[in-house]
Amino acid sequence: MFIFLHLRIEEEAIQREVISRGFKRVLIQTPEGLRPYIKELIEKLRKSGVTVLLSGNPCFGACNIALTEAEKLRADAIIHIGHSLMVSCGNTPVLYFDAMYTFPFEECLRKAEEQIKKAGRTVALFSNLQFVECLEAIRSILENWGLEVYIGRGTGVKYPGQVLGCNYTVPLNVESYVDFFLFVGDGSFHPLGLALLTNKRVLALNPVTCSLKDMSELKRRYLRRIYASIVKAREGKVFGVLVGLEPGQFRLELAEGVKKLIEATSREAYLIGFTHLDTGFLEAYTWIDVFVNTACPRLSIEDSERIAKPILNPAELLVALGLTSWEEYVGEYSET
């Protein structure tokens, strides 16, 4: 069962802002999923005398700001649609605008009502930016079912209930009050990310397929895969430390600290800088045994299955080096 989603882009607000600030040449940057919906915005800007340029590179979040593209294309500003402000940027002005989906959540909730009620009496809602606007209405429905509902607030995010792939302060701030969490949005990346940080159940309501999924089994499969990677990494002699060069991913101090830590165990370590990384690129480093990711956690969580060599995050590296135990890393999921 697939549900019709309606996307709202703030076209008039974007047009007013661009004109009022006198920008004549702008670069529009959006995630791939929003690109089919920006033609009308482009036409409005062009009719206002604005030259519109489009970013063709991948955009995974507000940490992927197209500063180099804007500079090379001589853009006056970047119109970044679909993510909220995360980091301060370079010399090119960046204007952030939301893109929100609406969907018939009543129908999806009715379909999932029995499973949600079985999960507990207290629940915290969370979502990514595209669906965060629906959370208050969903809260009302769940409260009518007799549930106690929390929508947390966090640091580094714009809205209550909002999470980023690297920021789960919103749900974790209310973790002690709830029996389980309910994520509203598509994909498994965000709900799995929270599931790895908590021992409480995480359910994911997918508005696209109108389906509900328990993250418990996916978490167990992920931890089994990571355990196998850690065991394999213990035999590694040469390590590649991945350094994301995007503004919101650049953690050189952490990467250099990881490199020194590895070298202190009489192993070799090299820093590998990148802006966009396909795991296929890593295969070319045939002489590197293990990779350690200090950039976006998506690479370690979603892409690790695409390469035969281990890709660990810094916490998993500590387990591989024997500096912390597997039980400390996984907590109650140590039996997996």
Buried (B, 14 or more C-beta within 10 A) or exposed (E): EEBEBEBEBBBEEBBEBBBEEEBEBBBBBBBEBBBEBBEEBBEBBEEEEBBBBBBEEEBBBBBBBBBBBBEEBEBBBBBBBBBBBBBEBEEBBBBBBBBBBBBBBEEBBEBBBEEBBEBBEBBBBBBBBBBBBBBEEBBEBBEEEEBBBBBBEBEBBBBBBBBBBBBBBBBBBBBEEBBBBBBBBBEBBBBBBBBBBBEBBBBBBBBBEBBBBBBEEBBBEBBEEBBEBBEBBEEBEBBBBBBBBBBBBBBEEBBBBBBEBBEEEEBBBEBBBBEEBEBEEBEEBEEBBBBBBBBBBBBBBBBBEEBEBBBBBBEBBBBBBEEBEBEEBBEEBEEB
